[in-house]
Amino acid sequence: MPRYLVWHPLDHIFYRIVKPAGATTADGGTRVHIREAFQRDPQKLLDVTVTVERVDTNAAIIGDRILGLSALRLVNKFQPVPNGTSYTTELTIGDAGPIGHLGFTYLMGRILPGAQADAWIRHHIEKIGNLENFLPELWSSENTLNPEETPTWSPTGKLTSERP
């Protein structure tokens, strides 16, 4: 089963790398099509194609732009802390400035309308909470590094390490 589906097996429906064709990992510049149904409700469907801005040991950032303005940006930051990793998420819809402000209502209505924004928050908390159920085993199965090193994970499934 693809890691994307394991991450939230009930809500995650589909994940496909759109561009570049034939790519198997989502690195900076990759376009990714994502489909999720929050709380398994087809009325709370998120169906977006976004660009991966960055994926490394410190962050995974995806976003989309319309007419040069930011429509959506999801920043996931990872930081080693004693006994684990701190995972912080920031979702921004719209762009700063007067033009971005005018477009906010339109974008919210298209990206996360009504109660769907609250449903996304719950979904995101659930999937981050699910990491502890599969990440340690995944790390152990793929770790060829020193056992003293700390695993760092990104949503694309890349595993790396950092020394304590």
DSSP file (Angstrom, degrees, kcal/mol; ACC not computed):
  #  RESIDUE AA STRUCTURE BP1 BP2  ACC     N-H-->O    O-->H-N    N-H-->O    O-->H-N    TCO  KAPPA ALPHA  PHI   PSI    X-CA   Y-CA   Z-CA
    1    1 A M              0   0    0      0, 0.0     5,-0.1     0, 0.0     0, 0.0   0.000 360.0 360.0 360.0 133.7    0.0    0.0    0.0
    2    2 A P    >>  -     0   0    0      0, 0.0     4,-1.6     0, 0.0     3,-0.9  -0.263 360.0-120.2 -59.0 145.3    1.4    3.4   -0.9
    3    3 A R  H 3> S+     0   0    0      1,-0.3     4,-2.2     2,-0.2   154,-0.1   0.827 111.4  63.1 -57.5 -33.5    2.7    5.4    2.1
    4    4 A Y  H 3> S+     0   0    0      1,-0.2     4,-0.8     2,-0.2    -1,-0.3   0.894 106.0  44.5 -59.9 -39.8    0.2    8.2    1.4
    5    5 A L  H <4 S+     0   0    0     -3,-0.9     3,-0.3     1,-0.2     7,-0.2   0.846 111.3  52.9 -74.4 -34.0   -2.7    5.8    2.0
    6    6 A V  H  < S+     0   0    0     -4,-1.6    -2,-0.2     1,-0.2    -1,-0.2   0.856  98.3  66.7 -66.2 -34.7   -1.1    4.3    5.2
    7    7 A W  H  < S-     0   0    0     -4,-2.2    -1,-0.2     1,-0.3    -2,-0.2   0.867 130.1  -1.5 -59.0 -40.3   -0.7    7.8    6.6
    8    8 A H  S  X S-     0   0    0     -4,-0.8     4,-2.6    -3,-0.3     3,-0.5  -0.589  74.5-178.7-148.1  81.9   -4.5    8.3    6.8
    9    9 A P  T  4 S+     0   0    0      0, 0.0    -3,-0.1     0, 0.0    -2,-0.1   0.668  79.2  48.4 -62.5 -18.6   -6.1    5.1    5.5
   10   10 A L  T  4 S+     0   0    0     -4,-0.1    27,-0.1     1,-0.1    -4,-0.1   0.834 122.1  27.0 -90.9 -34.3   -9.7    6.3    6.0
   11   11 A D  T  4 S+     0   0    0     -3,-0.5    26,-2.3    -6,-0.1     2,-0.3   0.780  97.5  89.8-100.3 -31.5   -9.5    9.7    4.4
   12   12 A H  E  <  +A   36   0A   0     -4,-2.6    24,-0.2    -7,-0.2     3,-0.1  -0.534  41.7 162.7 -74.4 128.7   -6.8    9.5    1.8
   13   13 A I  E     +     0   0A   0     22,-2.2     2,-0.3     1,-0.3    23,-0.2   0.777  56.8   5.4-109.9 -45.2   -8.1    8.4   -1.5
   14   14 A F  E     +A   35   0A   0     21,-1.9    21,-2.4   -10,-0.1    -1,-0.3  -1.000  45.1 177.0-154.3 140.8   -5.6    9.3   -4.2
   15   15 A Y  E     +A   34   0A   0     -2,-0.3     2,-0.4    19,-0.2    19,-0.2  -0.948  15.9 166.3-147.4 124.7   -2.1   10.6   -4.7
   16   16 A R  E     -A   33   0A   0     17,-2.2    17,-3.1    -2,-0.3     2,-0.6  -0.994  36.0-128.0-145.0 135.0   -0.4   10.9   -8.1
   17   17 A I  E     -A   32   0A   0     -2,-0.4     5,-0.3    15,-0.2    15,-0.2  -0.732  27.1-179.9 -79.4 120.3    2.7   12.7   -9.3
   18   18 A V  E     +     0   0A   0     13,-2.5    14,-0.2    -2,-0.6    -1,-0.2   0.850  54.1  59.7 -89.7 -40.9    1.5   14.7  -12.3
   19   19 A K  E    S+A   31   0A   0     12,-1.5    12,-2.9     1,-0.2    -1,-0.3  -0.989  93.5  33.0-148.1 133.4    4.7   16.3  -13.4
   20   20 A P  S >  S-     0   0    0      0, 0.0     3,-1.9     0, 0.0    -1,-0.2   0.477  95.6-123.4 -76.8 147.4    7.4   15.4  -14.2
   21   21 A A  T 3  S+     0   0    0      1,-0.3     3,-0.1    -2,-0.1    -3,-0.1  -0.287  92.3  19.2 -58.0 137.7    5.9   12.4  -15.9
   22   22 A G  T 3  S+     0   0    0     -5,-0.3    -1,-0.3     1,-0.3    -4,-0.1   0.380  86.7 143.7  84.0  -4.9    7.4    9.1  -14.7
   23   23 A A    <   -     0   0    0     -3,-1.9    -1,-0.3     1,-0.1    -6,-0.2  -0.380  32.5-169.4 -67.6 146.3    8.7   10.6  -11.4
   24   24 A T        +     0   0    0      1,-0.1     2,-0.3    -3,-0.1    -1,-0.1   0.520  68.8  49.5-113.2 -11.0    8.5    8.3   -8.4
   25   25 A T  S    S-     0   0    0    132,-0.0     2,-1.0   133,-0.0    -1,-0.1  -0.956  78.8-125.2-128.2 150.3    9.4   10.9   -5.6
   26   26 A A        +     0   0    0     -2,-0.3     2,-0.2   130,-0.2   130,-0.1  -0.787  43.2 161.0 -97.8  96.4    8.0   14.3   -5.0
   27   27 A D    >   -     0   0    0     -2,-1.0     3,-2.3     1,-0.2    25,-0.3  -0.506  53.5 -52.1-103.5 176.5   10.9   16.7   -4.9
   28   28 A G  T 3  S+     0   0    0      1,-0.3    25,-0.2    27,-0.2    -1,-0.2  -0.236 128.3  22.6 -51.2 130.4   10.9   20.5   -5.3
   29   29 A G  T 3  S+     0   0    0     23,-3.9    -1,-0.3     1,-0.3     2,-0.2   0.218  89.6 132.4  95.2 -13.4    9.1   21.5   -8.5
   30   30 A T    <   -     0   0    0     -3,-2.3    22,-3.2    22,-0.3     2,-0.5  -0.484  51.8-137.6 -72.3 138.6    7.0   18.3   -8.7
   31   31 A R  E     -AB  19  51A   0    -12,-2.9   -13,-2.5    20,-0.2   -12,-1.5  -0.863  23.4-169.0 -96.5 132.1    3.3   18.7   -9.3
   32   32 A V  E     -AB  17  50A   0     18,-3.1    18,-2.7    -2,-0.5     2,-0.5  -0.978  16.2-147.8-128.3 132.2    1.1   16.4   -7.2
   33   33 A H  E     -AB  16  49A   0    -17,-3.1   -17,-2.2    -2,-0.4     2,-0.4  -0.884  23.0-175.0 -98.9 124.9   -2.6   15.6   -7.5
   34   34 A I  E     -AB  15  48A   0     14,-3.3    14,-2.2    -2,-0.5     2,-0.4  -0.963  11.1-174.9-125.0 135.9   -4.2   14.8   -4.1
   35   35 A R  E     +AB  14  47A   0    -21,-2.4   -22,-2.2    -2,-0.4   -21,-1.9  -0.991  12.8 164.0-132.8 126.7   -7.7   13.7   -3.3
   36   36 A E  E     -AB  12  46A   0     10,-2.6    10,-3.3    -2,-0.4     2,-0.5  -0.984  27.7-151.0-139.0 147.7   -9.0   13.3    0.3
   37   37 A A  E >   - B   0  45A   0    -26,-2.3     3,-1.9    -2,-0.3     8,-0.2  -0.925  28.3-133.7-119.4 103.7  -12.5   13.0    1.8
   38   38 A F  G >  S-     0   0    0      6,-2.2     3,-1.8    -2,-0.5     6,-0.2  -0.335  87.2  -1.6 -63.7 132.8  -12.3   14.4    5.3
   39   39 A Q  G 3  S-     0   0    0      1,-0.3    -1,-0.3    80,-0.2   -28,-0.1   0.787 124.4 -74.4  54.2  31.4  -14.0   12.1    7.9
   40   40 A R  G <  S+     0   0    0     -3,-1.9    -1,-0.3     1,-0.2    -2,-0.2   0.707  97.7 139.7  59.8  23.7  -14.8    9.8    5.0
   41   41 A D    X   -     0   0    0     -3,-1.8     3,-2.4     3,-0.2    -1,-0.2  -0.876  48.4-154.3-103.8 115.5  -17.5   12.2    3.9
   42   42 A P  G >  S+     0   0    0      0, 0.0     3,-0.7     0, 0.0    -1,-0.1   0.720  96.4  64.8 -61.1 -19.1  -17.8   12.8    0.1
   43   43 A Q  G 3  S+     0   0    0      1,-0.2    73,-0.1    -5,-0.1    -6,-0.0   0.638  99.4  54.2 -75.4 -12.8  -19.3   16.2    0.8
   44   44 A K  G <  S+     0   0    0     -3,-2.4    -6,-2.2    -6,-0.2     2,-0.4  -0.320  80.8 153.2-114.0  47.4  -15.9   17.2    2.4
   45   45 A L  E <   -B   37   0A   0     -3,-0.7     2,-0.5    -8,-0.2    -8,-0.2  -0.620  29.0-164.0 -83.7 131.9  -13.8   16.3   -0.6
   46   46 A L  E     +B   36   0A   0    -10,-3.3   -10,-2.6    -2,-0.4     2,-0.4  -0.980  13.6 171.4-111.6 122.9  -10.5   18.0   -1.2
   47   47 A D  E     +B   35   0A   0     -2,-0.5     2,-0.3   -12,-0.2   -12,-0.2  -0.868  18.1 150.0-135.5  97.4   -9.2   17.5   -4.8
   48   48 A V  E     -B   34   0A   0    -14,-2.2   -14,-3.3    -2,-0.4     2,-0.5  -0.908  39.7-147.0-132.4 154.6   -6.2   19.7   -5.5
   49   49 A T  E     +B   33   0A   0     -2,-0.3     2,-0.3   -16,-0.2   -16,-0.2  -0.995  33.3 173.0-118.7 124.0   -3.1   19.7   -7.7
   50   50 A V  E     -B   32   0A   0    -18,-2.7   -18,-3.1    -2,-0.5     2,-0.5  -0.802  31.1-116.0-128.6 165.6   -0.2   21.5   -5.9
   51   51 A T  E     -BC  31  63A   0     12,-3.6    12,-2.1    -2,-0.3     2,-0.7  -0.894  24.3-129.0-104.0 133.0    3.5   22.1   -6.5
   52   52 A V  E     - C   0  62A   0    -22,-3.2   -23,-3.9    -2,-0.5   -22,-0.3  -0.724  26.6-178.9 -77.2 117.4    6.0   20.7   -4.0
   53   53 A E  E     -     0   0A   0      8,-2.7     2,-0.3    -2,-0.7    -1,-0.2   0.859  63.4  -7.3 -83.8 -39.7    8.2   23.7   -3.1
   54   54 A R  E     - C   0  61A   0      7,-1.5     7,-2.9   -26,-0.1     2,-0.3  -0.979  49.8-178.2-161.0 140.0   10.6   21.9   -0.8
   55   55 A V  E     + C   0  60A   0     -2,-0.3     2,-0.3     5,-0.2     5,-0.2  -0.910  34.3 121.4-142.4 115.9   11.1   18.6    0.9
   56   56 A D  S    S-     0   0    0      3,-2.6     3,-0.3    -2,-0.3   104,-0.1  -0.853  76.3 -71.3-154.6-170.1   14.1   18.1    3.2
   57   57 A T  S    S+     0   0    0     -2,-0.3    96,-0.1     1,-0.2     3,-0.1   0.644 128.6  42.5 -69.7 -13.0   14.9   17.1    6.8
   58   58 A N  S    S+     0   0    0      1,-0.3    20,-2.7    19,-0.1     2,-0.3   0.680 121.3   1.3-105.4 -21.7   13.5   20.4    8.1
   59   59 A A  E     - D   0  77A   0     -3,-0.3    -3,-2.6    18,-0.3     2,-0.4  -0.998  40.8-150.9-163.1 156.4   10.3   21.0    6.1
   60   60 A A  E     -CD  55  76A   0     16,-2.5    16,-2.4    -2,-0.3     2,-0.4  -0.975  28.4-177.5-130.8 120.5    7.9   19.8    3.5
   61   61 A I  E     +CD  54  75A   0     -7,-2.9    -8,-2.7    -2,-0.4    -7,-1.5  -0.975   7.6 174.4-127.4 128.0    6.1   22.7    1.7
   62   62 A I  E     +CD  52  74A   0     12,-2.2    12,-3.0    -2,-0.4     2,-0.3  -0.917  12.6 148.8-125.1 156.4    3.4   22.4   -1.0
   63   63 A G  E     -CD  51  73A   0    -12,-2.1   -12,-3.6    -2,-0.3     2,-0.3  -0.984  30.3-135.2-169.4 176.4    1.5   25.2   -2.6
   64   64 A D  E     - D   0  72A   0      8,-2.4     7,-2.9    -2,-0.3     8,-1.7  -0.993  13.2-154.4-146.6 147.1   -0.3   26.5   -5.6
   65   65 A R  E     - D   0  70A   0     -2,-0.3     2,-0.4     5,-0.3     5,-0.2  -0.937   2.1-162.8-124.1 145.4   -0.4   29.9   -7.4
   66   66 A I  E >  S- D   0  69A   0      3,-2.8     3,-2.2    -2,-0.4    -2,-0.0  -0.994  80.7 -14.7-128.0 123.9   -3.0   31.6   -9.5
   67   67 A L  T 3  S-     0   0    0     -2,-0.4    -1,-0.1     1,-0.3     3,-0.1   0.851 129.5 -54.4  51.8  38.2   -2.0   34.5  -11.7
   68   68 A G  T 3  S+     0   0    0      1,-0.3     2,-0.3     0, 0.0    -1,-0.3   0.346 116.6 111.2  82.8  -6.5    1.3   34.8   -9.8
   69   69 A L  E <  S-D   66   0A   0     -3,-2.2    -3,-2.8    26,-0.1     2,-0.4  -0.774  77.1-104.7-102.2 146.3   -0.5   35.1   -6.4
   70   70 A S  E     +D   65   0A   0     -2,-0.3    -5,-0.3    -5,-0.2     3,-0.1  -0.531  37.5 173.1 -68.8 124.0   -0.3   32.4   -3.7
   71   71 A A  E    S+     0   0A   0     -7,-2.9    23,-1.4     1,-0.4     2,-0.3   0.780  70.4   1.5 -95.6 -37.7   -3.7   30.5   -3.6
   72   72 A L  E     +DE  64  93A   0     -8,-1.7    -8,-2.4    21,-0.2    -1,-0.4  -0.986  59.3 178.0-154.2 136.8   -2.6   27.9   -1.1
   73   73 A R  E     -DE  63  92A   0     19,-2.1    19,-2.9    -2,-0.3     2,-0.6  -0.934   5.8-170.5-147.2 122.7    0.5   27.1    0.9
   74   74 A L  E     -DE  62  91A   0    -12,-3.0   -12,-2.2    -2,-0.3     2,-0.6  -0.959   7.7-170.2-115.7 116.7    1.0   24.3    3.4
   75   75 A V  E     -DE  61  90A   0     15,-2.9    15,-2.3    -2,-0.6     2,-0.5  -0.934   4.6-174.6-111.4 119.4    4.2   24.4    5.4
   76   76 A N  E     -DE  60  89A   0    -16,-2.4   -16,-2.5    -2,-0.6     2,-0.4  -0.968  10.0-165.9-112.3 119.0    5.1   21.4    7.6
   77   77 A K  E     -DE  59  88A   0     11,-3.2    11,-2.5    -2,-0.5     2,-0.4  -0.874   4.1-161.8-110.1 139.1    8.2   21.9    9.7
   78   78 A F  E     + E   0  87A   0    -20,-2.7     9,-0.2    -2,-0.4    74,-0.0  -0.961  11.3 174.6-119.8 134.0   10.2   19.2   11.5
   79   79 A Q  E     - E   0  86A   0      7,-2.2     7,-3.4    -2,-0.4     2,-0.1  -0.972  31.8-120.0-142.0 125.3   12.6   19.8   14.3
   80   80 A P  E     + E   0  85A   0      0, 0.0     5,-0.3     0, 0.0    72,-0.0  -0.401  38.5 172.5 -62.1 135.9   14.4   17.3   16.5
   81   81 A V  E >   - E   0  84A   0      3,-2.3     3,-2.1    -2,-0.1    -2,-0.0  -0.908  47.9 -66.3-134.9 163.1   13.5   17.6   20.1
   82   82 A P  T 3  S+     0   0    0      0, 0.0     3,-0.1     0, 0.0     0, 0.0  -0.302 122.6   4.0 -52.6 129.6   14.4   15.4   23.1
   83   83 A N  T 3  S-     0   0    0      1,-0.1     2,-0.3    -3,-0.0     0, 0.0   0.702 134.8 -13.6  67.4  24.2   12.7   12.0   22.6
   84   84 A G  E <  S-E   81   0A   0     -3,-2.1    -3,-2.3     2,-0.0     2,-0.4  -0.996  84.3 -55.5 160.6-151.1   11.2   12.8   19.2
   85   85 A T  E     -E   80   0A   0     -2,-0.3     2,-0.5    -5,-0.3    67,-0.0  -0.996  31.8-134.7-134.9 135.4   10.4   15.3   16.6
   86   86 A S  E     -E   79   0A   0     -7,-3.4    -7,-2.2    -2,-0.4     2,-0.5  -0.799  22.6-164.9 -87.1 131.0    8.4   18.5   16.7
   87   87 A Y  E     -E   78   0A   0     -2,-0.5     2,-0.4    -9,-0.2    -9,-0.2  -0.972   7.8-177.5-122.7 114.7    6.0   18.7   13.7
   88   88 A T  E     -E   77   0A   0    -11,-2.5   -11,-3.2    -2,-0.5     2,-0.4  -0.939   5.9-162.7-118.8 135.9    4.4   22.2   13.1
   89   89 A T  E     -E   76   0A   0     -2,-0.4     2,-0.4   -13,-0.2   -13,-0.2  -0.936   9.0-178.0-120.8 139.3    1.9   22.9   10.3
   90   90 A E  E     -E   75   0A   0    -15,-2.3   -15,-2.9    -2,-0.4     2,-0.5  -0.971   6.0-167.9-135.2 121.1    0.9   26.2    8.9
   91   91 A L  E     -E   74   0A   0     -2,-0.4     2,-0.5   -17,-0.2   -17,-0.2  -0.940   6.3-174.0-109.0 124.5   -1.8   26.5    6.2
   92   92 A T  E     -E   73   0A   0    -19,-2.9   -19,-2.1    -2,-0.5     2,-0.5  -0.978   5.9-167.7-120.3 126.9   -2.2   29.8    4.4
   93   93 A I  E     +E   72   0A   0     -2,-0.5   -21,-0.2   -21,-0.2   -22,-0.1  -0.967  59.9   6.7-114.1 125.2   -5.0   30.4    1.9
   94   94 A G  S    S-     0   0    0    -23,-1.4     2,-0.3    -2,-0.5     7,-0.1  -0.334  84.6 -83.2  95.8 178.3   -4.6   33.5   -0.2
   95   95 A D        -     0   0    0      5,-0.2     9,-0.1     2,-0.1     8,-0.1  -0.815  38.9-100.6-122.2 158.2   -1.8   36.1   -0.6
   96   96 A A  S  > S+     0   0    0     -2,-0.3     4,-0.5     4,-0.1     3,-0.1  -0.323  80.5  47.4 -72.0 161.7   -0.8   39.1    1.4
   97   97 A G  H  > S-     0   0    0      1,-0.2     4,-2.5     2,-0.1     5,-0.2  -0.128 102.3 -62.9  93.7 169.5   -1.8   42.6    0.2
   98   98 A P  H  > S+     0   0    0      0, 0.0     4,-2.1     0, 0.0    -1,-0.2   0.865 131.3  48.3 -63.1 -39.4   -5.0   44.1   -1.1
   99   99 A I  H  > S+     0   0    0      2,-0.2     4,-1.6     1,-0.2    -2,-0.1   0.929 114.0  47.2 -68.1 -43.5   -5.3   41.9   -4.2
  100  100 A G  H  X S+     0   0    0     -4,-0.5     4,-0.8     1,-0.2    -5,-0.2   0.891 110.4  53.4 -62.9 -39.0   -4.7   38.8   -2.2
  101  101 A H  H >X S+     0   0    0     -4,-2.5     3,-0.8     1,-0.2     4,-0.5   0.902 107.1  51.2 -63.2 -41.6   -7.2   40.0    0.5
  102  102 A L  H 3< S+     0   0    0     -4,-2.1     4,-0.5     1,-0.2     3,-0.3   0.855 111.6  47.9 -63.8 -34.4   -9.9   40.5   -2.2
  103  103 A G  H 3X S+     0   0    0     -4,-1.6     4,-2.7     1,-0.2    -1,-0.2   0.581  88.7  87.9 -83.0  -9.4   -9.4   37.0   -3.5
  104  104 A F  H <X S+     0   0    0     -4,-0.8     4,-3.1    -3,-0.8     5,-0.3   0.921  87.4  47.8 -57.9 -49.2   -9.4   35.3    0.0
  105  105 A T  H  X S+     0   0    0     -4,-0.5     4,-2.1    -3,-0.3    -1,-0.2   0.912 113.8  48.2 -60.6 -43.2  -13.2   34.8    0.1
  106  106 A Y  H  > S+     0   0    0     -4,-0.5     4,-1.0     2,-0.2    -1,-0.2   0.937 114.1  46.2 -61.0 -47.3  -13.2   33.3   -3.4
  107  107 A L  H >X S+     0   0    0     -4,-2.7     4,-3.2     1,-0.2     3,-0.6   0.909 111.0  51.3 -65.7 -42.8  -10.3   31.0   -2.6
  108  108 A M  H 3X S+     0   0    0     -4,-3.1     4,-1.1     1,-0.2    -1,-0.2   0.908 108.4  53.4 -59.4 -41.0  -11.7   29.8    0.7
  109  109 A G  H 3< S+     0   0    0     -4,-2.1    -1,-0.2    -5,-0.3    -2,-0.2   0.744 117.8  36.4 -66.2 -23.5  -15.0   29.1   -1.0
  110  110 A R  H << S+     0   0    0     -4,-1.0    -2,-0.2    -3,-0.6    -1,-0.2   0.785 125.9  34.0 -97.6 -33.1  -13.1   26.9   -3.6
  111  111 A I  H  < S-     0   0    0     -4,-3.2    -3,-0.2     1,-0.2    -2,-0.1   0.938 138.6  -0.2 -91.3 -54.6  -10.4   25.3   -1.4
  112  112 A L  S  < S-     0   0    0     -4,-1.1     5,-0.4    -5,-0.4    -1,-0.2  -0.596  79.6-172.8-136.9  73.6  -12.0   24.7    2.0
  113  113 A P    >   -     0   0    0      0, 0.0     3,-2.3     0, 0.0     4,-0.2  -0.363  49.4 -36.0 -72.9 147.3  -15.6   26.0    2.0
  114  114 A G  T >  S+     0   0    0      1,-0.3     3,-1.2     2,-0.2     4,-0.4  -0.087 130.8   0.3  51.4-129.5  -17.8   26.2    5.1
  115  115 A A  T 3> S+     0   0    0      1,-0.3     4,-2.0     2,-0.2    -1,-0.3   0.544 113.7  87.2 -70.8  -6.9  -17.3   23.5    7.6
  116  116 A Q  H <> S+     0   0    0     -3,-2.3     4,-2.4     1,-0.2    -1,-0.3   0.826  81.3  59.4 -65.6 -30.1  -14.6   21.9    5.4
  117  117 A A  H <> S+     0   0    0     -3,-1.2     4,-1.9    -5,-0.4    -1,-0.2   0.936 108.1  44.5 -62.6 -45.5  -11.9   24.0    7.0
  118  118 A D  H  > S+     0   0    0     -4,-0.4     4,-2.1     1,-0.2    -2,-0.2   0.881 111.9  53.5 -64.2 -37.6  -12.7   22.6   10.4
  119  119 A A  H  X S+     0   0    0     -4,-2.0     4,-2.6     1,-0.2    -2,-0.2   0.877 106.5  52.5 -64.7 -37.2  -12.9   19.1    8.9
  120  120 A W  H  X S+     0   0    0     -4,-2.4     4,-2.9     2,-0.2     5,-0.2   0.915 107.1  52.5 -64.5 -42.0   -9.4   19.7    7.4
  121  121 A I  H  X S+     0   0    0     -4,-1.9     4,-2.2     2,-0.2    -2,-0.2   0.941 112.1  45.0 -59.0 -47.9   -8.0   20.6   10.9
  122  122 A R  H  X S+     0   0    0     -4,-2.1     4,-2.5     1,-0.2    -1,-0.2   0.929 113.2  51.1 -61.2 -45.4   -9.4   17.4   12.4
  123  123 A H  H  X S+     0   0    0     -4,-2.6     4,-2.5     1,-0.2    -2,-0.2   0.916 110.2  49.0 -57.4 -45.7   -8.1   15.4    9.4
  124  124 A H  H  X S+     0   0    0     -4,-2.9     4,-2.2     1,-0.2     5,-0.2   0.899 110.4  50.1 -65.9 -40.5   -4.6   16.8    9.8
  125  125 A I  H  X S+     0   0    0     -4,-2.2     4,-2.3    -5,-0.2    -1,-0.2   0.916 111.6  50.2 -61.8 -42.8   -4.5   16.2   13.5
  126  126 A E  H  X S+     0   0    0     -4,-2.5     4,-1.3     1,-0.2    -2,-0.2   0.924 111.9  46.0 -62.2 -45.0   -5.6   12.6   12.9
  127  127 A K  H  X S+     0   0    0     -4,-2.5     4,-0.6     2,-0.2    -1,-0.2   0.870 113.0  48.5 -72.7 -33.8   -3.0   11.9   10.3
  128  128 A I  H >< S+     0   0    0     -4,-2.2     3,-1.0     1,-0.2     4,-0.4   0.908 111.2  51.8 -68.4 -39.8   -0.1   13.4   12.3
  129  129 A G  H >< S+     0   0    0     -4,-2.3     3,-0.6     1,-0.2    -2,-0.2   0.771 102.8  61.2 -63.9 -25.4   -1.2   11.4   15.3
  130  130 A N  H >X S+     0   0    0     -4,-1.3     3,-2.0     1,-0.2     4,-0.6   0.681  80.6  84.4 -75.3 -18.4   -1.2    8.3   13.1
  131  131 A L  H XX S+     0   0    0     -3,-1.0     4,-3.2    -4,-0.6     3,-1.4   0.875  83.3  58.9 -53.1 -40.6    2.6    8.6   12.4
  132  132 A E  H <4 S+     0   0    0     -3,-0.6    -1,-0.3    -4,-0.4    -2,-0.1   0.700  98.1  62.5 -65.2 -17.2    3.5    6.8   15.6
  133  133 A N  H <4 S+     0   0    0     -3,-2.0    -1,-0.3    -4,-0.2    -2,-0.2   0.685 125.8   5.7 -82.3 -18.6    1.5    3.8   14.4
  134  134 A F  H <X S+     0   0    0     -3,-1.4     4,-2.2    -4,-0.6     5,-0.2   0.575 108.9  80.1-136.1 -20.8    3.7    3.1   11.3
  135  135 A L  H  X S+     0   0    0     -4,-3.2     4,-2.9    -5,-0.3     5,-0.2   0.906  91.5  52.5 -65.2 -43.8    6.7    5.4   11.2
  136  136 A P  H  > S+     0   0    0      0, 0.0     4,-2.5     0, 0.0    -1,-0.2   0.924 113.6  44.5 -58.9 -42.3    9.0    3.5   13.7
  137  137 A E  H  > S+     0   0    0      2,-0.2     4,-2.3     1,-0.2    -2,-0.2   0.902 113.8  50.0 -67.9 -40.0    8.5    0.2   11.8
  138  138 A L  H  X S+     0   0    0     -4,-2.2     4,-1.4     2,-0.2    -1,-0.2   0.920 111.6  49.1 -62.7 -43.2    9.1    2.0    8.5
  139  139 A W  H  X S+     0   0    0     -4,-2.9     4,-1.8     1,-0.2     3,-0.4   0.936 111.3  49.3 -61.0 -47.0   12.2    3.6    9.8
  140  140 A S  H  < S+     0   0    0     -4,-2.5    -1,-0.2     1,-0.2    -2,-0.2   0.882 110.3  50.7 -61.3 -38.7   13.5    0.3   11.2
  141  141 A S  H  < S+     0   0    0     -4,-2.3    -1,-0.2     1,-0.2    -2,-0.2   0.769 121.8  31.7 -72.1 -24.6   12.9   -1.5    7.9
  142  142 A E  H  < S+     0   0    0     -4,-1.4     2,-0.7    -3,-0.4    -2,-0.2   0.504  89.0 111.9-110.1  -6.3   14.7    1.1    5.8
  143  143 A N     <  +     0   0    0     -4,-1.8    17,-0.0     1,-0.2    -4,-0.0  -0.584  21.6 157.5 -78.2 114.1   17.4    2.3    8.2
  144  144 A T        +     0   0    0     -2,-0.7    -1,-0.2     2,-0.1     2,-0.1   0.164  53.1  94.9-111.6  13.2   20.9    1.3    7.1
  145  145 A L  S    S-     0   0    0      1,-0.2    -2,-0.0     4,-0.0     0, 0.0  -0.330  93.2 -60.4 -97.5 179.5   22.4    4.1    9.1
  146  146 A N    >   -     0   0    0      1,-0.1     3,-2.2    -2,-0.1    -1,-0.2  -0.381  43.8-131.4 -59.4 131.1   23.9    4.2   12.6
  147  147 A P  T 3  S+     0   0    0      0, 0.0    -1,-0.1     0, 0.0    -2,-0.0   0.695 105.1  67.0 -62.2 -16.7   21.2    3.2   15.2
  148  148 A E  T 3  S+     0   0    0      2,-0.1     2,-0.1    15,-0.0    -2,-0.1   0.654  83.0  97.5 -75.2 -14.8   22.2    6.3   17.2
  149  149 A E  S <  S-     0   0    0     -3,-2.2    14,-0.2    14,-0.1    -4,-0.0  -0.436  75.3-125.2 -79.3 151.0   20.8    8.5   14.5
  150  150 A T  E     -F  162   0B   0     12,-3.1    12,-1.9    -2,-0.1     2,-0.1  -0.805  23.1-123.5 -97.1 129.4   17.4   10.0   14.7
  151  151 A P  E     -F  161   0B   0      0, 0.0     2,-0.4     0, 0.0    10,-0.2  -0.461  22.5-166.8 -72.2 144.0   14.9    9.4   11.9
  152  152 A T  E     -F  160   0B   0      8,-2.1     8,-2.2    -2,-0.1     2,-0.3  -0.995   9.4-165.8-127.5 136.7   13.3   12.4   10.2
  153  153 A W  E     -F  159   0B   0     -2,-0.4     6,-0.2     6,-0.2   -97,-0.1  -0.913  10.7-162.3-127.8 147.4   10.4   11.9    7.9
  154  154 A S    >   -     0   0    0      4,-1.3     3,-2.6    -2,-0.3     4,-0.1  -0.898  38.3-106.3-122.8 159.1    8.5   13.9    5.3
  155  155 A P  T 3  S+     0   0    0      0, 0.0  -148,-0.1     0, 0.0  -100,-0.0   0.711 115.8  66.1 -58.0 -21.0    5.0   13.3    3.9
  156  156 A T  T 3  S-     0   0    0   -130,-0.1  -130,-0.2     2,-0.1  -153,-0.1   0.564 119.0-108.0 -78.5  -5.6    6.5   12.1    0.6
  157  157 A G    <   +     0   0    0     -3,-2.6     2,-0.3     1,-0.3    -1,-0.1   0.501  68.1 147.7  95.4   4.5    7.9    9.1    2.5
  158  158 A K        -     0   0    0     -4,-0.1    -4,-1.3  -102,-0.0     2,-0.5  -0.586  31.1-158.2 -75.0 132.3   11.6   10.1    2.4
  159  159 A L  E     +F  153   0B   0     -2,-0.3     2,-0.2    -6,-0.2    -6,-0.2  -0.944  21.6 156.6-111.9 131.1   13.5    8.9    5.5
  160  160 A T  E     -F  152   0B   0     -8,-2.2    -8,-2.1    -2,-0.5     2,-0.3  -0.737  26.2-129.9-134.7-175.4   16.7   10.6    6.5
  161  161 A S  E     -F  151   0B   0     -2,-0.2     2,-0.4   -10,-0.2  -104,-0.1  -0.967   9.3-160.5-142.8 160.9   18.6   10.9    9.7
  162  162 A E  E     -F  150   0B   0    -12,-1.9   -12,-3.1    -2,-0.3    -2,-0.0  -0.996  29.3-115.5-136.5 141.4   20.2   13.4   12.0
  163  163 A R              0   0    0     -2,-0.4   -14,-0.1   -14,-0.2   -15,-0.0  -0.519 360.0 360.0 -74.6 143.8   22.8   12.8   14.6
  164  164 A P              0   0    0      0, 0.0    -1,-0.1     0, 0.0   -15,-0.1   0.511 360.0 360.0 -64.4 360.0   21.6   13.6   18.2
